[in-house]
Amino acid sequence: MVFSSLIFLYLFLPICLLAVWMTKKTAAQNAILLVFSLFFYAWGEPVYVILMIATSFIIWLSSYFLNRARTSKMKRMWLIIAIVTSLSSLAYFKYAGFFVEILNILPFINFKVPNISLPIGISFYTFQALTYIIDLYRGEISMQRSFFRFLLYVSLFPQLIAGPIVRYADVEAQLSRRRMTIDGIAAGIGRFLAGLAKKVLIANYAAEIVEVCFESDHFGQISTVTAILGILAYTIQIYFDFSGYSDMAIGLGHMFGFHFLENFKYPYISSTITEFWRRWHISLSTFFRDYLYIPLGGNRHHRLRNTFIVWLLTGLWHGASINFVIWGLYYFVLLLFERKFILPAGSRIPKVIGHLLTMLAVMFGWSIFYFTEPASFFTFMGRLFAPGLAGFADMEAQILWKQHLVFIVIAFIGATPVLPWLKKKLRRPLNLIGSSRVGTVLQPLGVVVLLLLCTASLAASSYNPFIYFRF
């Protein structure tokens, strides 16, 4: 089940909200949310829900023995058991086929590549569960004595499939005690619908442009301008798709009394690659920083090695394909170059130039990310830098740009803080309108109109899953 489906919007979510709202005690709310969360996951993964429960139980049981251990050696042993067990499961389902393909490159080796389907969201819930036992080992949190409460933390449906990665420390108190309020539900609905609009009205439309540019039968003959339009559209799609999902997850959390941290902070306004990664997929970046980079030595010891490991694993985390590995190492090289030559220059580089160069580097990175087949990537590079038969701009390119230019411009404006800035500037008149009789009608009317627009778009379009579901 996905958030951008009519079944979720008009059946699953209303029933779940009503059931939880009518139950005032947190323990009963937790039980209802757990049942709905397991059903939500089992809707598309009826078998793999057992894997998620088993992974959660192993980590929770390890935490029980870790908490009872009297020596640091025994504590470390139970931590290692939890980490190895959970990561082994992740490695098998996500990377077994990839590793066999790599081995088959060697002479005289020809293993059969296993055909293993990937459980949805396995990377997210595995990393999320690991934050619990690592923080427990560090003494930063207390053990969760209820397995079912811990399972709720792992399986909570707002952030189960595609994050954000919620650390146990951030919701520890909320699992035991929280309040659902009318204001919280209203704020959550607003945030959820904003995310839904990002996905349905912007990301899905951008995906159609990408498909026209990159998935056509004559992809090898497209013009340079068409190739540029395609990567611009993909840059829009991946941001609005993933940030839209994060907005929906945060909004759903608000509805049920949970408060998740932000996962995106307008990354496309960054003037350096370092800044970009402080704003993009924040929960993943901070996970690798706090649970891998710093424990390896951070900036103090073997900085180059630590950075290399983090970006190699960041690439691998996104998928079992060589293009994701190259994408991770691409950012490793960029950050090293930036650290050596760009950041020391500081204010001497105009911010506009820094922003332009950063966006060009990011879009080039998205081309590595998008094309899983090397042949397709090199074809794309050829269309950019060696126009070939279609030339720089053909008739098809002119038509596509005329059709989609306004959308591209509006989408990129929407990826900046322009709207929050306008809202801040117009706060006083907006507050006056909101407190008036007109405002009491306009606000819910706006919510209904946005919901109807999204519904109409969903009903008219084909199924388009979230990009990050495969991770």
C-alpha positions as CSV (number, residue, x, y, z in Angstrom):
1,M,0.0,0.0,0.0
2,V,1.2,3.5,-0.8
3,F,0.2,6.9,0.5
4,S,-0.7,8.1,-3.0
5,S,-3.4,5.5,-3.5
6,L,-7.1,6.0,-3.3
7,I,-7.5,3.0,-0.9
8,F,-5.1,4.6,1.5
9,L,-6.6,8.1,1.3
10,Y,-10.2,7.2,1.5
11,L,-10.3,3.9,3.4
12,F,-7.2,2.9,5.4
13,L,-6.2,6.3,6.8
14,P,-9.7,7.5,7.9
15,I,-10.5,4.2,9.6
16,C,-7.1,4.2,11.4
17,L,-7.4,7.8,12.5
18,L,-11.0,7.2,13.8
19,A,-10.0,4.0,15.6
20,V,-7.0,5.7,17.3
21,W,-8.9,8.9,18.1
22,M,-11.6,7.0,19.9
23,T,-9.1,5.2,22.1
24,K,-7.6,7.6,24.6
25,K,-5.0,5.4,26.4
26,T,-1.6,5.4,24.7
27,A,-1.2,1.6,25.2
28,A,-4.5,0.9,23.3
29,Q,-3.5,3.4,20.6
30,N,-0.2,1.6,20.2
31,A,-2.0,-1.7,19.8
32,I,-4.2,-0.3,17.1
33,L,-1.4,1.4,15.3
34,L,0.7,-1.8,15.4
35,V,-2.1,-3.8,13.8
36,F,-2.7,-1.2,11.1
37,S,1.0,-0.9,10.4
38,L,1.5,-4.6,10.0
39,F,-1.5,-4.7,7.7
40,F,-0.1,-1.8,5.8
41,Y,3.1,-3.6,5.1
42,A,1.5,-7.0,4.5
43,W,-0.8,-5.4,1.9
44,G,2.1,-5.5,-0.6
45,E,4.5,-7.8,1.2
46,P,2.5,-10.5,2.9
47,V,5.5,-12.9,3.3
48,Y,8.2,-10.3,4.2
49,V,6.2,-8.9,7.1
50,I,7.5,-12.0,8.9
51,L,11.1,-11.0,8.1
52,M,10.5,-7.6,9.5
53,I,9.0,-9.0,12.7
54,A,11.9,-11.5,13.0
55,T,14.6,-8.8,12.5
56,S,12.9,-6.7,15.1
57,F,12.7,-9.5,17.6
58,I,16.4,-10.5,17.1
59,I,17.5,-6.9,17.7
60,W,15.1,-6.5,20.7
61,L,16.2,-9.8,22.2
62,S,19.8,-8.9,21.8
63,S,19.1,-5.6,23.5
64,Y,17.6,-7.5,26.4
65,F,20.8,-9.5,27.0
66,L,23.0,-6.5,26.3
67,N,21.1,-4.6,29.0
68,R,21.6,-7.5,31.5
69,A,25.3,-8.0,30.6
70,R,27.8,-7.1,33.3
71,T,30.9,-6.7,31.3
72,S,31.8,-4.5,28.3
73,K,32.9,-7.6,26.4
74,M,29.5,-9.3,26.8
75,K,27.7,-6.0,25.8
76,R,29.8,-5.8,22.7
77,M,29.1,-9.4,21.8
78,W,25.3,-8.9,21.9
79,L,25.7,-5.7,19.9
80,I,27.7,-7.5,17.2
81,I,25.1,-10.3,17.1
82,A,22.3,-7.8,16.5
83,I,24.3,-5.9,13.8
84,V,25.6,-8.9,12.0
85,T,22.2,-10.7,12.0
86,S,20.3,-7.7,10.7
87,L,22.9,-6.7,8.1
88,S,23.2,-10.3,6.9
89,S,19.5,-10.3,6.2
90,L,19.8,-7.0,4.3
91,A,22.9,-8.2,2.4
92,Y,21.2,-11.4,1.3
93,F,18.0,-9.9,0.0
94,K,19.5,-6.8,-1.4
95,Y,23.0,-7.7,-2.6
96,A,23.3,-11.5,-3.1
97,G,22.6,-11.3,-6.8
98,F,24.9,-8.3,-7.2
99,F,27.8,-10.0,-5.4
100,V,27.4,-13.1,-7.6
101,E,27.5,-11.0,-10.7
102,I,30.7,-9.4,-9.5
103,L,32.2,-12.9,-8.9
104,N,31.2,-14.1,-12.3
105,I,33.5,-11.5,-13.8
106,L,36.4,-13.6,-12.6
107,P,37.8,-16.3,-15.0
108,F,36.4,-19.8,-14.6
109,I,33.6,-18.7,-12.3
110,N,30.0,-18.9,-13.5
111,F,27.6,-19.1,-10.6
112,K,23.9,-18.9,-11.2
113,V,22.6,-15.4,-10.3
114,P,19.8,-15.8,-7.7
115,N,16.5,-14.2,-8.4
116,I,15.6,-12.7,-5.0
117,S,12.8,-10.2,-4.7
118,L,13.7,-7.2,-2.5
119,P,11.4,-6.6,0.6
120,I,10.1,-3.1,0.4
121,G,11.7,-0.7,2.8
122,I,14.2,-3.2,4.2
123,S,17.1,-0.7,4.2
124,F,15.1,1.9,6.1
125,Y,13.7,-0.4,8.9
126,T,17.0,-2.2,9.3
127,F,18.9,1.0,9.8
128,Q,16.2,2.4,12.1
129,A,16.2,-0.7,14.3
130,L,20.0,-0.5,14.5
131,T,19.9,3.0,15.9
132,Y,18.1,1.6,19.0
133,I,20.6,-1.1,20.0
134,I,23.7,1.1,19.1
135,D,22.4,3.9,21.3
136,L,21.5,1.4,24.0
137,Y,25.1,0.1,23.9
138,R,26.4,3.7,24.1
139,G,24.2,4.3,27.2
140,E,22.2,7.1,25.5
141,I,18.8,5.5,25.9
142,S,17.1,3.0,28.2
143,M,16.0,-0.5,27.1
144,Q,12.5,-0.8,25.7
145,R,11.1,-3.7,27.8
146,S,8.0,-4.2,25.6
147,F,8.7,-6.0,22.4
148,F,5.4,-4.9,20.9
149,R,6.2,-1.3,21.6
150,F,9.6,-1.7,19.9
151,L,7.9,-3.5,17.0
152,L,5.6,-0.5,16.7
153,Y,8.7,1.8,16.5
154,V,10.1,-0.3,13.7
155,S,6.9,-0.9,11.7
156,L,5.0,2.4,12.3
157,F,3.5,2.9,8.8
158,P,4.0,6.6,8.3
159,Q,7.8,6.1,8.0
160,L,8.1,2.3,7.4
161,I,8.6,2.1,3.6
162,A,10.8,5.1,2.7
163,G,11.8,6.9,5.8
164,P,12.8,9.2,7.2
165,I,15.1,7.1,9.3
166,V,13.7,7.8,12.8
167,R,16.0,7.3,15.7
168,Y,14.7,5.5,18.7
169,A,16.0,8.3,20.9
170,D,13.8,10.9,19.1
171,V,10.5,9.0,19.7
172,E,11.3,7.1,22.9
173,A,9.1,9.2,25.1
174,Q,6.3,9.4,22.5
175,L,6.0,5.6,22.4
176,S,5.0,5.7,26.0
177,R,3.1,8.9,26.2
178,R,1.7,11.2,23.6
179,R,-1.5,13.1,22.8
180,M,-3.6,13.3,19.7
181,T,-5.2,16.7,19.3
182,I,-7.4,18.5,16.8
183,D,-4.7,21.0,16.1
184,G,-2.2,18.2,15.6
185,I,-4.5,16.4,13.2
186,A,-5.2,19.6,11.3
187,A,-1.5,20.5,11.0
188,G,-0.8,16.9,10.0
189,I,-3.4,16.9,7.3
190,G,-2.0,20.1,5.9
191,R,1.6,18.7,5.8
192,F,0.4,15.4,4.4
193,L,-1.6,17.1,1.6
194,A,1.4,19.3,0.7
195,G,3.5,16.2,0.3
196,L,0.8,14.4,-1.6
197,A,0.6,17.4,-4.0
198,K,4.4,17.2,-4.5
199,K,4.2,13.6,-5.4
200,V,1.0,13.5,-7.5
201,L,1.0,16.9,-9.2
202,I,4.7,17.6,-9.6
203,A,6.8,14.4,-9.3
204,N,4.5,12.2,-11.4
205,Y,4.2,14.9,-14.1
206,A,8.0,15.2,-14.2
207,A,8.2,11.4,-14.4
208,E,6.2,11.5,-17.6
209,I,8.7,14.0,-19.1
210,V,11.6,11.7,-18.1
211,E,9.9,8.8,-19.7
212,V,9.4,10.7,-23.0
213,C,13.0,11.8,-23.1
214,F,14.8,8.7,-21.8
215,E,12.5,5.7,-22.3
216,S,11.5,6.2,-25.9
217,D,12.5,3.7,-28.6
218,H,14.7,6.3,-30.3
219,F,16.6,7.3,-27.1
220,G,19.9,6.9,-29.0
221,Q,18.8,9.6,-31.5
222,I,17.5,12.3,-29.2
223,S,18.9,15.8,-29.4
224,T,21.1,17.5,-26.8
225,V,18.3,19.8,-25.8
226,T,16.0,16.8,-25.2
227,A,18.6,15.1,-23.1
228,I,19.0,18.3,-21.0
229,L,15.2,18.5,-20.5
230,G,15.2,14.9,-19.4
231,I,17.8,15.3,-16.7
232,L,16.1,18.6,-15.5
233,A,12.8,16.7,-15.2
234,Y,14.5,13.8,-13.3
235,T,16.1,16.4,-11.0
236,I,12.6,17.7,-10.2
237,Q,11.1,14.2,-10.0
238,I,13.5,12.7,-7.5
239,Y,13.3,15.8,-5.2
240,F,9.6,16.2,-5.1
241,D,9.0,12.4,-5.0
242,F,11.2,11.8,-2.0
243,S,10.6,15.1,-0.1
244,G,6.9,14.7,-0.8
245,Y,7.0,11.2,0.8
246,S,8.9,12.7,3.8
247,D,6.3,15.5,4.1
248,M,3.5,12.9,4.1
249,A,5.3,10.8,6.7
250,I,5.9,13.8,9.0
251,G,2.2,14.9,8.5
252,L,0.9,11.4,9.3
253,G,3.1,11.4,12.4
254,H,1.6,14.7,13.6
255,M,-1.9,13.2,13.2
256,F,-1.1,10.4,15.6
257,G,0.9,12.5,18.1
258,F,4.4,11.7,16.8
259,H,7.0,14.3,15.8
260,F,9.6,13.3,13.3
261,L,12.6,15.4,12.4
262,E,12.8,17.1,9.0
263,N,14.4,15.2,6.2
264,F,14.9,17.9,3.5
265,K,15.8,21.6,3.8
266,Y,15.6,22.9,0.3
267,P,18.8,21.2,-1.0
268,Y,18.7,22.8,-4.4
269,I,19.5,26.2,-3.0
270,S,22.9,24.9,-1.8
271,S,26.1,26.7,-3.0
272,T,28.4,23.7,-2.1
273,I,28.2,20.0,-2.3
274,T,28.8,19.9,1.5
275,E,25.8,22.1,2.0
276,F,23.7,20.0,-0.4
277,W,24.3,16.9,1.8
278,R,23.4,18.7,4.9
279,R,20.0,19.5,3.3
280,W,19.3,16.3,1.3
281,H,18.0,13.1,3.0
282,I,19.2,14.4,6.4
283,S,18.2,11.3,8.3
284,L,20.5,9.1,6.1
285,S,23.4,11.5,6.1
286,T,23.3,11.9,9.9
287,F,23.0,8.1,10.3
288,F,26.2,7.5,8.4
289,R,27.9,10.4,10.2
290,D,26.9,9.3,13.7
291,Y,27.0,5.5,13.4
292,L,29.9,5.0,10.9
293,Y,32.0,8.0,10.1
294,I,32.6,9.3,13.7
295,P,33.1,5.7,15.2
296,L,35.7,5.1,12.4
297,G,37.6,8.1,13.6
298,G,35.8,11.0,11.8
299,N,38.1,13.9,11.1
300,R,40.6,12.9,13.8
301,H,42.0,9.7,12.4
302,H,42.2,8.3,8.8
303,R,39.8,11.0,7.4
304,L,40.3,10.0,3.8
305,R,39.7,6.3,4.5
306,N,36.6,7.1,6.6
307,T,35.1,9.4,3.9
308,F,35.8,6.7,1.3
309,I,34.0,4.0,3.3
310,V,31.0,6.2,4.0
311,W,30.4,7.2,0.4
312,L,31.1,3.7,-0.9
313,L,28.4,2.4,1.5
314,T,26.1,5.4,0.7
315,G,26.2,4.4,-2.9
316,L,25.6,0.7,-2.1
317,W,22.8,1.5,0.3
318,H,20.8,3.0,-2.6
319,G,21.0,-0.2,-4.7
320,A,22.8,-3.3,-5.8
321,S,24.1,-1.9,-9.0
322,I,27.4,-0.6,-10.2
323,N,26.0,2.8,-11.1
324,F,25.0,3.4,-7.4
325,V,28.6,2.6,-6.3
326,I,30.0,5.0,-8.9
327,W,27.4,7.6,-7.8
328,G,28.6,7.3,-4.2
329,L,32.3,7.4,-5.2
330,Y,31.5,10.4,-7.4
331,Y,30.4,12.4,-4.4
332,F,33.5,11.1,-2.5
333,V,35.7,12.7,-5.1
334,L,33.6,15.9,-5.3
335,L,33.8,16.4,-1.6
336,L,37.5,15.8,-1.5
337,F,38.0,18.3,-4.3
338,E,35.7,20.8,-2.6
339,R,37.4,20.4,0.8
340,K,40.8,21.0,-0.8
341,F,40.1,23.8,-3.2
342,I,36.6,25.3,-2.9
343,L,35.9,25.6,0.8
344,P,39.3,27.3,1.6
345,A,38.4,30.0,-1.0
346,G,35.3,30.8,1.0
347,S,33.7,34.1,0.2
348,R,36.0,34.7,-2.7
349,I,33.7,32.6,-4.9
350,P,30.5,34.4,-5.7
351,K,27.5,32.5,-4.2
352,V,25.7,32.5,-7.5
353,I,28.6,30.8,-9.2
354,G,28.8,28.3,-6.3
355,H,25.1,27.6,-6.6
356,L,25.3,27.1,-10.4
357,L,28.3,24.8,-10.2
358,T,26.7,22.8,-7.4
359,M,23.5,22.3,-9.3
360,L,25.4,21.2,-12.4
361,A,27.4,18.7,-10.3
362,V,24.2,17.4,-8.7
363,M,22.4,17.0,-12.0
364,F,25.4,15.1,-13.4
365,G,25.2,12.9,-10.3
366,W,21.5,12.2,-11.0
367,S,22.4,11.0,-14.5
368,I,24.7,8.5,-12.9
369,F,21.9,7.6,-10.5
370,Y,19.2,7.2,-13.1
371,F,20.9,5.1,-15.7
372,T,21.5,1.6,-14.3
373,E,22.9,0.3,-17.5
374,P,26.4,1.7,-18.5
375,A,25.4,1.7,-22.2
376,S,22.4,3.9,-21.6
377,F,24.6,6.3,-19.5
378,F,27.2,6.6,-22.2
379,T,24.5,7.1,-24.8
380,F,23.2,10.0,-22.7
381,M,26.6,11.5,-22.3
382,G,27.0,11.2,-26.1
383,R,23.8,13.1,-26.7
384,L,25.0,15.8,-24.3
385,F,28.5,16.3,-25.7
386,A,28.3,14.8,-29.2
387,P,24.9,15.6,-30.6
388,G,25.0,13.1,-33.5
389,L,22.1,12.7,-35.9
390,A,19.5,14.8,-34.1
391,G,21.9,17.7,-33.5
392,F,21.7,20.2,-30.8
393,A,17.9,20.8,-31.0
394,D,15.4,19.1,-33.3
395,M,11.7,19.7,-33.8
396,E,10.8,17.2,-31.1
397,A,13.0,19.1,-28.6
398,Q,11.3,22.4,-29.5
399,I,7.9,20.9,-29.0
400,L,8.8,19.3,-25.7
401,W,10.3,22.5,-24.3
402,K,7.3,24.6,-25.4
403,Q,5.0,22.1,-23.6
404,H,7.0,21.8,-20.4
405,L,9.0,25.0,-19.9
406,V,6.5,26.7,-17.6
407,F,6.2,23.5,-15.5
408,I,10.1,23.2,-15.2
409,V,10.4,26.9,-14.0
410,I,7.5,26.6,-11.5
411,A,8.8,23.3,-10.2
412,F,12.3,24.7,-9.6
413,I,10.8,27.8,-7.9
414,G,8.8,25.4,-5.7
415,A,12.1,23.6,-4.7
416,T,13.3,26.9,-3.1
417,P,12.0,28.7,0.1
418,V,10.1,31.3,-2.0
419,L,6.7,30.2,-0.7
420,P,7.7,30.1,3.0
421,W,9.3,33.5,2.5
422,L,6.1,34.9,1.0
423,K,4.1,33.4,3.8
424,K,6.3,35.1,6.3
425,K,6.1,38.4,4.6
426,L,2.3,38.1,4.3
427,R,1.9,36.7,7.9
428,R,-0.1,39.6,9.2
429,P,-2.8,39.8,6.4
430,L,-2.9,36.0,6.3
431,N,-3.6,35.9,10.1
432,L,-6.3,38.5,9.7
433,I,-7.9,36.5,6.9
434,G,-7.5,33.3,8.9
435,S,-9.2,34.7,12.0
436,S,-12.1,36.1,10.0
437,R,-15.2,34.4,8.9
438,V,-13.9,34.3,5.4
439,G,-10.7,32.5,6.6
440,T,-12.7,29.9,8.5
441,V,-14.3,29.0,5.1
442,L,-11.3,29.4,2.9
443,Q,-8.8,27.2,4.8
444,P,-10.9,24.0,4.8
445,L,-12.0,24.8,1.3
446,G,-8.4,25.0,0.2
447,V,-7.7,21.6,1.8
448,V,-10.7,20.0,0.0
449,V,-9.7,21.5,-3.4
450,L,-6.1,20.3,-3.0
451,L,-7.4,16.8,-2.1
452,L,-9.8,16.8,-5.0
453,L,-7.0,17.8,-7.4
454,C,-4.8,15.0,-6.2
455,T,-7.6,12.5,-6.3
456,A,-8.4,13.5,-9.9
457,S,-4.8,13.1,-10.9
458,L,-4.5,9.7,-9.2
459,A,-7.7,8.5,-10.9
460,A,-6.5,9.6,-14.3
461,S,-2.9,8.4,-14.2
462,S,-1.3,5.0,-14.1
463,Y,0.4,3.7,-11.0
464,N,3.7,5.4,-10.3
465,P,5.5,4.2,-7.2
466,F,7.8,6.3,-5.0
467,I,11.4,6.2,-6.3
468,Y,12.8,5.3,-2.8
469,F,10.6,2.3,-2.3
470,R,13.3,0.2,-3.9
471,F,15.9,1.2,-1.3
